[in-house]
Amino acid sequence: MTDTADRSGPLAPTPSQTIGPFFGHALPFPGGARIAPDGHPDAVALHGQVRDGAGAPVPDALLEFWQAGPDGRPPGAPGSLRRDQSTGALLGRDGAVFTGFGRVPTDADGRYAVRTLPPAAPAGRPAAAPHLALCVHARGLLHHLFTRVYFPEHTAALAADPLLAGLPQERAATLVARPDGPGRYRFDVQLQQPADGGCEETVFLAFR
């Protein structure tokens, strides 16, 4: 049989080529921003804003966080995406188990907020400073972006971290959250360098 289909036109986009915005319709889940168990005394708040290359807020971005626990180990515990066994409805978190994973959309002003437990240095990687791994999905991005969120009080660990040590100081600073009150930190995500040079583009990582 001869294939007579016309293959001269463009191929249909695959999911990784689809720009959106559509992230807020199905991917967020109940309690996605509450990474720390409810009422945990050591919980901290991390908040910020996602901005595009013009400095405008991105209102339909989706941020995913992964982290080690206070003991430096990935929790590996289920509990983030629970479903009702009868109806299949998404129930979200149980409020008691720390899974080390969070997913949160930005609001109309491009802002987000999560509550989590302070991570320790990843087990088996003594040179790495405590951090959160962050994946950013947003309109206009053909592929999601990866970065990290470090915490400023780990001064010695930040100086020794291999990733930060390999960056110019002003670029490394884009990966360090800023204190914003007791138990609060701010971390903004700048998707591109603004034309006026007013803000530094966040450092994003490439995995090989």
C-alpha positions as CSV (number, residue, x, y, z in Angstrom):
1,M,0.0,0.0,0.0
2,T,1.3,3.4,-0.9
3,D,1.1,6.2,1.6
4,T,-0.5,9.1,-0.2
5,A,-1.0,11.4,2.8
6,D,0.2,14.9,2.3
7,R,3.2,15.4,4.6
8,S,4.2,18.8,3.3
9,G,2.3,20.8,5.9
10,P,3.4,21.5,9.5
11,L,3.0,18.7,12.1
12,A,0.4,19.1,14.9
13,P,2.0,20.4,18.1
14,T,2.9,18.0,20.8
15,P,2.1,18.9,24.5
16,S,5.7,20.3,25.0
17,Q,5.1,22.6,22.1
18,T,1.8,23.9,23.3
19,I,2.2,27.3,24.8
20,G,-1.1,27.7,26.8
21,P,-2.3,29.3,29.0
22,F,-4.0,26.2,30.4
23,F,-2.1,25.3,33.5
24,G,-4.7,26.5,36.0
25,H,-7.5,24.3,34.7
26,A,-6.4,20.9,35.7
27,L,-2.9,20.8,37.2
28,P,-3.4,22.6,40.6
29,F,-4.7,20.4,43.4
30,P,-6.3,21.1,46.8
31,G,-3.6,22.1,49.4
32,G,-0.9,22.3,46.8
33,A,0.7,25.3,48.5
34,R,0.7,23.7,51.9
35,I,3.8,21.6,51.7
36,A,4.4,21.7,55.5
37,P,1.9,19.7,57.7
38,D,-0.8,21.9,59.0
39,G,0.2,23.7,62.2
40,H,3.9,22.6,62.1
41,P,5.9,25.0,64.3
42,D,8.9,25.0,62.0
43,A,7.0,25.9,58.9
44,V,8.2,28.9,56.8
45,A,6.4,30.9,54.1
46,L,7.9,31.5,50.7
47,H,6.2,34.0,48.4
48,G,7.0,36.1,45.3
49,Q,6.1,37.1,41.9
50,V,6.7,35.7,38.4
51,R,7.5,38.4,35.8
52,D,8.1,38.3,32.1
53,G,10.8,40.1,30.0
54,A,8.9,43.4,30.1
55,G,8.7,43.2,33.9
56,A,4.9,42.5,33.7
57,P,3.4,39.9,36.1
58,V,2.6,36.5,34.6
59,P,-0.9,35.6,36.0
60,D,-1.1,32.1,34.6
61,A,2.2,30.5,35.6
62,L,2.4,27.2,37.5
63,L,5.2,26.5,40.0
64,E,6.3,23.1,41.2
65,F,8.6,22.6,44.2
66,W,10.6,19.6,45.3
67,Q,12.8,19.5,48.3
68,A,14.6,17.4,50.9
69,G,13.2,17.4,54.4
70,P,14.8,18.8,57.6
71,D,16.9,15.6,57.7
72,G,18.3,16.1,54.2
73,R,16.5,13.2,52.7
74,P,13.7,13.2,50.1
75,P,10.5,12.3,52.0
76,G,9.2,9.9,49.3
77,A,5.9,9.8,51.1
78,P,2.6,9.7,49.2
79,G,-0.2,12.1,50.2
80,S,-0.1,15.1,47.9
81,L,-2.5,13.9,45.2
82,R,-4.9,11.8,47.1
83,R,-8.1,10.7,45.3
84,D,-11.5,9.6,46.6
85,Q,-11.5,5.8,46.2
86,S,-15.2,5.8,45.3
87,T,-15.6,8.8,43.0
88,G,-12.0,9.4,41.8
89,A,-12.3,13.0,42.8
90,L,-9.1,14.8,43.7
91,L,-8.9,15.3,47.5
92,G,-5.4,16.9,47.7
93,R,-3.4,16.8,50.9
94,D,-4.3,15.1,54.2
95,G,-2.6,18.0,56.1
96,A,-0.5,15.7,58.2
97,V,2.2,14.1,55.9
98,F,5.2,16.0,54.6
99,T,5.8,14.9,51.0
100,G,8.4,17.5,49.9
101,F,6.3,18.4,46.9
102,G,4.1,21.4,46.1
103,R,2.3,22.8,43.1
104,V,0.8,26.3,43.1
105,P,-0.5,28.7,40.3
106,T,0.2,32.4,40.3
107,D,-2.7,34.8,40.9
108,A,-3.9,37.7,38.7
109,D,-0.9,39.7,39.9
110,G,1.6,36.9,39.1
111,R,2.0,36.2,42.8
112,Y,2.4,32.8,44.6
113,A,2.9,31.6,48.1
114,V,3.7,28.3,49.7
115,R,4.3,27.0,53.3
116,T,7.0,24.4,53.8
117,L,9.6,23.1,56.1
118,P,13.2,24.4,55.9
119,P,15.3,21.9,54.0
120,A,18.6,20.5,55.1
121,A,21.6,19.9,52.8
122,P,20.7,17.0,50.5
123,A,22.0,13.7,52.0
124,G,25.0,12.4,50.1
125,R,25.9,15.8,48.7
126,P,27.7,17.6,51.6
127,A,28.9,20.5,49.4
128,A,25.3,21.5,48.3
129,A,23.6,24.2,50.3
130,P,20.0,23.6,51.5
131,H,17.6,24.5,48.7
132,L,14.3,23.9,47.0
133,A,14.1,22.7,43.4
134,L,11.7,24.8,41.4
135,C,10.1,24.1,38.0
136,V,8.3,27.0,36.2
137,H,5.6,26.5,33.6
138,A,4.3,29.7,32.0
139,R,2.7,31.1,28.9
140,G,5.1,31.6,26.0
141,L,7.4,28.8,27.2
142,L,7.8,25.9,24.9
143,H,9.6,24.0,27.7
144,H,9.4,24.4,31.4
145,L,12.3,26.0,33.3
146,F,14.3,24.6,36.2
147,T,15.9,26.7,39.0
148,R,16.7,26.6,42.7
149,V,15.7,28.5,45.8
150,Y,18.4,28.9,48.4
151,F,18.0,30.4,51.9
152,P,20.2,33.3,53.0
153,E,21.0,32.2,56.6
154,H,23.2,29.3,55.3
155,T,26.1,31.6,54.7
156,A,29.0,29.1,54.8
157,A,27.1,26.5,52.8
158,L,26.1,29.1,50.1
159,A,29.8,30.0,49.7
160,A,30.7,26.4,49.2
161,D,27.8,25.3,47.0
162,P,29.2,24.2,43.6
163,L,26.4,25.8,41.5
164,L,26.6,29.2,43.2
165,A,30.4,29.2,43.3
166,G,30.4,28.9,39.5
167,L,28.3,32.0,39.0
168,P,29.1,35.7,39.1
169,Q,27.9,37.1,42.4
170,E,25.1,39.2,40.9
171,R,23.8,36.1,39.0
172,A,24.1,33.8,42.1
173,A,22.0,36.4,44.0
174,T,19.0,35.6,41.8
175,L,18.8,32.1,43.4
176,V,18.8,33.3,47.0
177,A,15.5,34.2,48.7
178,R,15.3,37.4,50.7
179,P,14.1,37.5,54.4
180,D,10.7,39.2,54.6
181,G,9.7,39.0,58.2
182,P,9.8,36.2,60.8
183,G,9.6,32.9,59.1
184,R,9.0,34.6,55.7
185,Y,11.1,34.7,52.6
186,R,10.6,36.3,49.2
187,F,11.7,34.8,45.9
188,D,10.8,36.4,42.6
189,V,11.2,34.7,39.3
190,Q,12.3,36.9,36.4
191,L,11.8,34.9,33.1
192,Q,13.9,37.2,31.0
193,Q,16.3,40.1,31.4
194,P,14.2,43.3,31.0
195,A,15.2,45.7,28.2
196,D,15.9,48.4,30.7
197,G,18.2,46.2,32.7
198,G,16.1,46.9,35.9
199,C,16.2,43.3,37.2
200,E,18.5,40.3,36.7
201,E,17.0,37.3,34.9
202,T,16.7,34.4,37.2
203,V,19.4,31.7,36.6
204,F,17.8,28.7,35.0
205,L,19.4,25.2,34.8
206,A,20.0,22.9,31.9
207,F,20.2,19.2,32.7
208,R,22.4,17.0,30.4
